[in-house]
Amino acid sequence: MATTQLAGSGLSDREHSAQLRRAVIASTVGTVIEAYDFLLYVLVAPLVFAKLFFPSSDPLVGTLQAFGIYAVGFIARPVGAALFGHYGDRIGRKATLIATLLLTGLSTFAVGFVPSYDSIGIWGAIILTVVRFIQGIGIGGEWGGATLIAMEWAKTNAHRGFITSWPQWGAPAGLFIANIAVLVFSAVSGDQFFVWGWRVPFWISVVMVGIGMWIRLGILETPVFQRLLDEQQVARAPVLEVFRKQPREIILTALCRMAEQGPFYIFVAFIFTYGTTVLHSSRDMLLFGVLLATGVSTITLPVSGYISDRIGRKRMYLIGAVTMGIWGFVYFALLNTMVPGWIFLAIVVSLIPHDMMYGPQGALIAECFSPRLRYSGASLGYHLSSVIAGGPAPLIATALLASTGSGYSVAIYILICAIVTVGATVLLPDYTNQDISQEAAYGAAGPERAAPAQT
């Protein structure tokens, strides 16, 4: 039987199990809202924003400009990771998560009120850029806290991959809801979609924020952080300290996301540009295909996290990275048949290689950092990849298409991302099923010497 990882939390087994369930639900609901808020822009940008905010530009150039504003949100993420990482390691996971949810949700709500170019000219795009930057700061602090509040309530070491896959599950779930919202209001508003229909999905995010706040206010601080408080081990300047003590882990966790982060936004954002300009597919078919793809992810994500607990975090992640490098060429081969059925199939299964990495990723990254620096380190590593992978991906893909006219140039880009991921992941430590609740597990000896949990 697995040993209790967080003994001494002051709760009975039943109370601890109840808190674990609440923590997983709270973190998952939060990441659903975060993903909905952030990815809603991804869906609307190529469909609406190029025309509304850059009407005088060529369609492909306008799309590049809209994705440029989209990339600003990714540039802001490391800023949010440093800011909220500091407070997450100083005052606690719970309080920080409440702040990030409010900042992200309210900035998304504000996007729905941004005037178009016809109303105030270029100022519409400027306002959208500022709001997008604020939203990115909030999201920069959200992921780390959501992952830790679930992982640090885990009762055993043997299920961390599965438990932390649920906050990751929030990404496809949020995209799923965003897709439904765009499809519904596209149908309801009809010809008025470019006038007001696109705004409603942003407005209704405020309702989701209210629900998320209610759930998060009902959870307790994690036993791991409470122990740090009780033993007065809280870091004075966690961001500076993690850069000094664990710079290698920050860099490697950022690079290991290349094959997951970059291709994801090609499959859910760039596909609308490629589908409408090259394949001449309908907007609704593309949206419905991405909708089903996110539905598939709700199954493959937790399954991948569960498998990582059995075969090892790094091994599962490497399998996903290699699969992604191959899949890019298969994906564009299916799209380029110009046959609607094959196009639809390529979109529906496109996220499976991504899920093979994203499922175990929360545990893989968070496990690399010591408890007193975990919020800062995990957040920085995770979101620095946003600058080098997620943000530029649709821009790079669109530019490659414009210069080469071939989707296979994008497949080569995906392969390069996969090669970088494989190299970085091989160099990462692997703490699968080891006790990571104590600072001692992160001594100079490294994970190889840490005592594994008994199962």
N, C-alpha and C positions, 0 to 999 in steps of 0.2 A: 504494500500500500504506500502511496506517495507520502513523503514527510510534509508537515505543514511548513510553508515557507515563511509566513509572517506571524510566527508565534509571538505572544506578548502584546497583541493589539488591544487587549482588554475586553474583547468580545467573545461570546460563545461561538461555537461552530455555526449554529443556526443564524446568529446575528451577523457573523462574518459573511456567510453565504448570501444573506439578504443584501448586505452592503455591496458585495461583488456584483450581484444582479443589477442593483441600482446604478453602480458605477459604469457597468457595461452599457446599460440603456442610456444613461446620461451622456456618455462619450459618443455613442453611436448616433443618437439624436442630434447632438451638436455637429458632428461631422456631416450628417445628412444636410443640415441647414447650411453649413459652410460650403459644401459641394454645390448645393442648389444655388446659393448666392453667387459663387465664383463662376460656375460652369454655365449659368444662365447667359452670362455675357458671351461665352464661347459660342453658344448656339445662335444668339441674336446678332453678333458682330458681322459674320459673313452674309447673313440674310437681310439685315436692316441697317446697321450703323454705317456701312460704306455709302449707302444712298442718302441717309439722313444727315450725316455730318460732313461728308465729302462728295457732294453731288456733282461737282465739276470735274472730278477725277475719272480717269478710265476705270471700268469696273474692277480690274485686277489690281490697279494701283490703289483704288479706294479700299479694297480689301486689305492690302498691305498696311494702309494707314490705320484702319480699324484694328488690325492685329497689333499695330504699334502701341496703341492705347492699352490694348489687352496685355501687352508685355510689361507695361508700367506696373501692373498689379503684382507681377512676379518680382520685379526689382525691389518693390516695397516689402516683400516677404522676409528677407533676411533682416531688415530693419525691425520688423515686428518680432522676429525670432529672438533677436538680441534684447529688445525692450521687455517683452513678456517672459522670455527665458530668465532674465534677471529676477523678475518678481516671482516667477514660478518656483525658483530655487531659493528665494528669500522669504516670501510670505505664504507660499503654499500653492498647490495645484488647483484647488477648488475656486478660490477667490480670483485667481488669474483667468480661469476658464470663463467665469461669469463676465469679466470685463471684455474678453475677446469676442464673446458671442454678441454682446451689445454693439461693439464697434463694427463688426462685420455686418450684422443684420441691418443696422440703421443706415449704413452707407449704401447697402444694396437697395434699400427702400428709396433712398435719395436718387438713385440712377433713373428711376421711373419718372422723375420730375425734370430731368435735364432737357432744356429747349433744343430744338433742332437748328440746323444751319439757316433754314428759312426764317426762323424767329430772331436769332441774335448773331448770326454769322459764325465766325470761327470760335467765338466764345463758348458755344455749345460743346465743341470738342475739348476745349481747355477745361471747362467745368467737369466734363466726363473724366478727363485724365486725373484731376485732383481727387474726385470721389473714388476712382479706381485705385489710386495710391493709398488712400485711407483704408479702403477695403482690404488691400493687400497687407497692410500692417496688422490688421485684426486677424487675418488668416495665418499670418506668420507666427502668431502665438497660440493659435487654436490647436494645431495638430499635436504638438508636443504634449500639451496638457491632457488632451483627450486620450492619447495613447497611454500616458503614464497613469492616469487615474483608473484606467481599466487594468493595466499590467500590475501596478503596485498593490492592487487589492486581491490579486490572484492568491489562492490558498496553497497551491503547489507549484513547483518549478516545471512540471511536465506538460503544462497546457498553455504556456504563455503565447505560443504561436497562434493557437486557435482563439484565445481570448482577445489578443490585440488585432486579430483579423476583423473583428466586428467594428471597431472605429474605422478601419480601412474600408469596410463594407459600406460605410456611409457615402463614399465617393460615387460609386455607381448608382446607389439608391437616390442620392441627390440629383444626379444627372438624369435618372429615370423620371423623377418628379418634374424636373425642369423641362424635359422633352414633352411630357404630358401637358404641362402648362402652355408651352409654345404651340403645340398641336391644337389644343382646345381653343385658345384665344385667337389662333390663326383662323380656325373654322368659324368661330363666333363673330369675329370682327370683319372677316372677309376682306373687301377692298379697303377697309379702314385699319387694317393691321399695321400699316406704316404710319398711321396717324395716332392711334391710341392703343390698339390691340397688343403691341409689343410691350407696352408699359405695365399692364396689369400683372403679369407674372412677377415683376420686380416689387410691385406694391404689396402683393399678398405674402411676401417674405416676412413682413412684420408680424403676421399671425404665427408663423413658425417660430420666430424668435421668442414670442411670449410663451409658447409651449416649452421651448428649450430652457428658458429661464426658470420656469416652475419646476421642471425636473431637476435641474442642476442645484437649485437651492436646497433640495432635500437630501443631498449626499454628504458624507463626512469626509474629512481630509484623509488621505491615504496613510496606512500604518507606517510605511517607509519614511514619508516626510515627517510624520508626527514623531517618529523615533529621533530623527535629526534635530527636531526642535527640543525634545526632552533631553537629549545628550549634548545640546548646544554645539552641534557640528555644522550648522548652516553656514555656507560660504558668504564672505563679505562682498565679494565682487565675482560672482560665478562666471560671468561671460569672460572676463579677463583670465580667470583661473583655468577655465576649460581650454582656452586658446594656448595657455602656457603649458598645461599638463597633458592635454590630449589633442594636439593639433592634427596628428596623423589620422585619428578616428574621424575628425570633422571633415577632412579632405576626402578620405576614402568613402565615407557614407554619402557625401555629395556626389562623387563620381559613380558610385554603384547604382545610382538612380537613373543614369543616362538612358539605359535601354527600357526603362519603365516610363519615365516622365516624358521624354521627347515623343516617342511613338504614340503615347496615349492621346496627345493633343492633335496628332496627325489623324488618328482614327476617329476622333469625335469632333474636331473643328475643321481641319484642312479638307476633310472628305466633302464638306459642303461646297467648298470652292472647286475642288476637282470634279465633284459630281455634277455641278450645274454648268461649269464652263467647258469641261472636256467630255464628260459622259452624257451631258444633256438630260440628266435624270431629274425627276420632279422633286421639289422641296419636301413634300410630304413623305415620299418613299424613303428619302435619305433620313428624315427625322424618325420614321417608324423603324428603319433598320437599326439606327443607333439606340432607339428605345429598347428593342429586343436584345441588342448586344449588352446593354446595362442589366437587363433581366438575367441574362446568362451569367454575368459577373456576380450577381447576388448569390449564386451557387458556387462558382469556381473559386471565389475569394476565400470564404471560410474553409473550403476543402483544402486549398493550398496551404493555409495556415495550419490546419490539422496535420497534414502530411509532413510539414516542416518539423513538427514535434516528434515525429516518428523517425525520419531519415536525416534530420539535421537541417538547421536554418540555411547554411551556406550551400549545401548540396541542392536543396529545393530551388534556391535563388539562381544558382548557376544553370540549372536545367531550364528555367524560364528565360534567362538571358540568351542562351544558345538558340532556343526555340524562336525567340524574337528575331534574331539575326537572319534566320532562314525565312521566317514568315513574311517579312517585308516584300520579298520577291514574289511569293505565292499570292499575297494580297493584291498587288498591282497586276499580276497576270490575270487574276479573276476579274478585277475591275475592267481591264482593257479588252475583255471579250465583248463588251458593250451589250451583253445579254442581261436583261433585268434580273433574272433569277440568280445568275452567278454573282452579279453586283450585290444583290441583297444578301446572299450567303456570305460573301466576303466581309460585309459590314457586321453581320450578326455574330460571327465567330472571331472578329478581329481582336477583341479584348482578352481572349483566353491566355495568350502568351504574357500579356501584361499582368493578368491576375495571378499567374504562377509566381511572379515576383512581388506584386503588391500585397498579396495575402500575408506572407511571412515578413514583409518589410518592416512593419512597425516594431516587432520584437527584435529583428536583426539590428536595426539602428539603435533603439533605446537600450538594448542590452550592452552596447559598446561603451556606455558612459557610467561613471560611478554615481551612486544615489544623490550626493550633494551637488553634482553638476549635471544631472541627467536632463532636466528640462532645457537648460541652455544648450548643452552639447547636441542633444538629439534634434532640437528645433533648428539650430544653425546648420548642422549637416544636411538635414532634410530640405531646408528651404534655400540653401545656397545652390542646390541643383536646379531650383526654379529659374535662377539667373542664367545658368549655362545650358539648361535642357528644356524645361517646360515653356518658359517665355519665348525663346527664340524659335522653337520648333515650327509653329505655323508660318512664321516669317521666312525661315530658311526653306521650308517646303514650297511655299508660294513663289519665292525667288528662284528656286531650282526649276520649278515648272515653267516660269516665265522665260528663263534663259535657255532651257533645254527642250521644253515641250514634251518631256517624257516623265511619267511617273516612276520609272525605274531609277532615275537619279535620286528620288526620294527614298527608294528602297536601299540604295547604297548608303545614304545618310543614316538610315535605321541600322544597317549593318555596322557602321562605324560606332554608333552609340552602344551597340551590343558588345563590341570588342572592348570598349572602354569599361563597361560594366563588369565583364568577366575578369579583366585585370585587377580592378579595384576590389571586387568581392573576394578574390583569392587571397588578397592581403589583409582582409578584415579578420578580427578574432571571431570565434564562434562560441557563444555561451549557452547553446541549446541545453536545456534541462539542468543548468547549473544555478546555484544560489547566488543571486545578484542583489540581495537586499542589504548586504553589508559592504562597507568600504573596503574591507580586507580582501574581497574577491578581485579587486582591481590593483593589487600590488604589482611589484616589478616582475613577479614570476609569470603574470599573464594568465589567461583562462585555462591554459593546459594544466596548471598546477592547482586550480581551484577544485574543491571537492564537489563532485556531482551529487545531485539529489538522489536519494535512494528511492527506487520505484518498484 
